[in-house]
């Protein structure tokens, strides 16, 4: 999983996802991943500030459990928030 981040002119973050059925396996798995991404984003958005974020997934994502995905997302969000002070916005 990769998350791209770029500053925006707003006071809040915005989320986009790029999760293809080809990578996720089928619509059920794709929707599961999208739900987890949105829920994790909602829980962490106060850390992210004014950023546009795009979550990209890679093959093999469907074999990960919900807990593994949430843990990976938590790590990404915290890394992005930490980079907010250094000026580096891509993770």
N, C-alpha and C positions, 0 to 999 in steps of 0.2 A: 504494500500500500504506500502511496506517495500523496502528500498533501502540498499543493502549491499555494503560496500566500503572497498577496500584494496589497499594499496600503490602499484604502479608499478614502473618499472625502466625507465619510459618514462617521457617526459616533458609535456605530455598532458593526459587528461582522456580518457578512453574507456568505452563504454556503452554496456550492454547486457540486454536483457529483457526475462522474463519468464512469458508469458501471454497466458494461455491455452484457447482454445475455451470453455472448460467446465466452466471455471470461468467467462469469458467475455460474454458468451451467444451465439455468432455466429461469423462468420468470419468478418462481417461488423463492429461489435462492437470491436472485437479484433484489427482490423486494425486501427480503430479510436483511440483507446487507445495507440497503438504503435506509431502512427503519433504524438500524443500529447506529449508522453514521449520523442521522438526524437527531436521534436521542442523545448521543454522546455530545454532539455539537451544542445542543440546547443546554446541557448541563455545564458546559465549559465556556459558553460564549462570553461570560463576564471577564474571562482572562484574556480574550483575544483582541479586544479593542476594535478599531476601525480597519478591518481587513476584508478583502474578498478571498475566499478560500475555495479550492477545488480539490476534491478527493478523487484520486485515480486508483483503480485496483488492478492487480496483476493476476495472471493465471495461478490457480492454487488457492485462491481466497475462499472458495466454497468449502474446502476441507477444514477450515478454521472454525472453532466453536464460537459461540456468542461471546463468551468470556475472553477468549483470545483476541477477538476483534476489538472489544471494548478496551482491553488493556493496551493494545497497540495504538488505538485512537487517543487514549489518555496520554500516552507518551508523546505522540505527535503534537497534541494541543499544548502540552506543557513546554515542549521544545520551541514551538512557534511563539508562545508567550514570552519565553526567556529571550528569544532573538529579537523581540520587539525593542529592547533597549540597546541592542548592538547595531541595528539598522539592517541586518540580514533577514530577508523575508521569505526565502524559499527553503523548504525542508523536504 
